[in-house]
Amino acid sequence: MLHRYGPGEIQGAAELLRAGGVLAYPTEAVFGLGCDPQDLAAFERVFALKQRPAEQGVLLVAADFEQIERYLALDQVSDAQLHAVRASWPGPHTWVFPRAAAAPAWVAGAHEGIAVRVSAHPTVAALCRAFGGALVSTSANPHSQAPARSPQEVTGYFGDALDGLLAAPLGGAGQPCPIRDALTGAIIRP
């Protein structure tokens, strides 16, 4: 059964995530699907909903740097590189870091690194704070379909197969944020 949460019900949405649920929530440009990154069963449900190959991996979204720090092999990143990344946050910038041992392998898929973002979107940041850590974030759509940009599109794609939907406004971005390599600054996805 799909649980619907309004903008003032973030605590309930966080409880659903802590209980192993999969939640659709608004991000900067599109709705995302999220779960606890440490919960393999929830993670596998995200990929089943998306009908997406698990080797593709996902990114983690957080309210602040401290929520993602343990997933990153910061000993491989220079102070200058880390400063450049942190200067872009909070904001619509995803960076791929070398992955620490604490990062679940399933989050990265077949990739060596791990993609992370500290979001400036108030709903995402509040959800991560209420949950108590970083969340899986991948666009809310079946593989090769357009990402959902409204609660109606989310329910059209997933219906009651989804555990929860946090219906709140998207951020103002017109397209998903760029992804860059934290070590080189190279653009992976414009």
C-alpha positions in Angstrom: 0.0 0.0 0.0 1.3 3.4 -1.0 1.7 5.8 1.9 1.4 9.5 0.9 3.2 12.2 2.9 2.8 15.9 2.5 5.6 18.5 3.0 4.8 18.7 6.7 5.1 14.9 7.2 8.8 14.4 6.6 9.2 12.6 10.0 6.7 9.9 8.8 8.6 9.5 5.5 11.9 9.1 7.4 10.3 6.4 9.6 9.2 4.5 6.5 12.8 4.6 5.2 14.2 3.4 8.6 11.6 0.5 8.4 13.1 -0.7 5.1 10.7 1.1 2.8 11.3 2.6 -0.6 10.2 6.3 -0.9 9.7 8.6 -3.9 10.7 12.2 -3.0 11.3 15.5 -4.9 14.8 16.5 -5.7 16.3 19.6 -7.6 14.8 18.6 -11.0 13.0 15.3 -10.8 11.4 12.9 -8.3 13.9 10.4 -6.9 13.6 6.9 -5.4 15.3 6.4 -2.2 16.0 4.0 0.6 18.5 3.3 3.3 21.9 2.6 1.6 22.8 0.0 4.2 19.6 -2.0 3.6 20.2 -4.5 0.7 16.6 -5.7 0.5 15.3 -2.1 0.1 18.0 -1.4 -2.4 17.1 -4.5 -4.4 13.5 -3.3 -4.4 14.6 0.1 -5.9 16.3 -1.7 -8.8 13.3 -4.0 -9.2 10.9 -1.0 -9.4 13.2 0.7 -11.9 13.9 -2.6 -13.9 17.4 -1.4 -14.0 20.7 -3.4 -14.1 22.3 -3.4 -10.6 25.7 -2.8 -12.1 24.8 0.8 -12.9 24.8 1.9 -9.2 23.2 4.9 -7.7 24.2 8.1 -5.9 23.9 9.0 -2.3 22.3 12.3 -1.3 22.8 14.0 2.0 22.0 17.1 4.1 25.6 17.8 4.9 29.1 16.5 4.3 29.3 14.6 7.6 26.4 12.3 6.3 28.5 11.1 3.4 32.1 11.4 4.7 32.3 7.7 5.9 31.5 6.4 2.4 34.5 8.3 0.8 38.2 7.3 0.6 39.3 10.9 1.5 42.9 9.8 1.9 43.0 9.6 -1.9 41.7 13.1 -2.4 43.9 16.2 -2.1 43.0 19.1 0.1 42.6 21.3 -3.1 40.3 18.8 -4.7 38.2 18.4 -1.6 38.0 22.2 -1.2 36.7 22.5 -4.8 34.0 19.9 -4.2 32.9 21.3 -0.8 32.7 24.8 -2.3 30.0 23.5 -4.7 27.8 22.2 -1.8 25.1 22.4 -0.8 23.9 22.5 -4.3 23.0 20.7 -7.5 26.4 19.1 -8.0 27.1 15.4 -7.9 30.7 14.2 -7.5 32.3 10.8 -7.9 34.8 10.0 -5.1 37.0 7.0 -4.5 34.9 4.6 -2.4 35.7 3.8 1.2 35.4 0.3 2.7 32.2 1.5 4.6 30.4 2.0 1.3 28.1 -0.9 0.4 29.3 -2.4 -2.9 25.8 -2.5 -4.2 25.5 1.3 -4.1 28.4 1.7 -6.5 27.4 -1.2 -8.8 30.2 -2.0 -11.2 31.9 1.3 -10.6 35.1 1.9 -8.6 33.9 5.2 -7.2 30.8 6.4 -5.4 28.6 9.3 -6.5 27.5 11.7 -3.8 25.7 15.0 -3.4 25.0 17.4 -0.6 21.6 18.8 -1.6 20.4 22.4 -1.1 16.8 21.3 -1.8 15.0 22.0 1.5 12.9 18.8 1.4 15.8 16.5 0.6 17.9 18.0 3.3 15.1 17.8 5.9 14.4 14.2 4.9 18.1 13.2 5.3 18.2 14.9 8.6 15.0 13.2 9.8 16.3 9.9 8.5 19.7 10.5 10.2 22.0 10.0 7.2 22.5 9.8 3.5 19.9 8.2 1.3 20.0 6.3 -2.0 18.9 8.7 -4.8 18.0 7.5 -8.3 15.5 9.0 -10.7 11.9 7.8 -10.1 11.2 6.1 -13.4 11.4 2.6 -15.0 14.7 2.1 -16.8 14.8 4.1 -20.1 11.6 6.1 -19.4 11.5 9.8 -18.6 12.1 10.7 -15.0 8.9 11.6 -13.0 8.4 15.3 -12.5 5.2 15.1 -10.5 3.5 12.9 -7.9 1.0 11.8 -10.5 3.8 10.6 -12.8 5.4 8.7 -9.9 2.2 6.9 -9.1 1.6 6.3 -12.8 4.9 4.5 -13.0 4.8 2.5 -9.8 1.4 2.7 -8.2 1.1 0.6 -5.0 4.4 -1.2 -5.7 6.0 1.8 -4.1 5.9 2.1 -0.2 5.8 5.9 0.1 5.5 9.1 -1.8 6.6 12.5 -0.3 4.6 14.9 -2.4 6.4 18.3 -2.2 7.6 20.7 -4.8 10.7 20.0 -7.0 13.6 22.4 -6.9 14.0 24.9 -9.8 16.5 22.9 -11.9 15.4 22.0 -15.4 17.4 18.8 -15.7 19.3 16.4 -13.4 22.4 17.9 -12.0 25.8 17.3 -13.6 28.1 14.6 -12.3 31.9 15.2 -12.1 35.0 13.3 -11.0 36.2 14.6 -7.6 39.8 13.7 -8.5 40.1 15.3 -11.9 37.1 17.7 -12.1 36.2 16.0 -15.4 32.5 16.1 -16.4 31.0 12.6 -16.4 27.4 13.8 -17.2 26.7 17.4 -18.2 
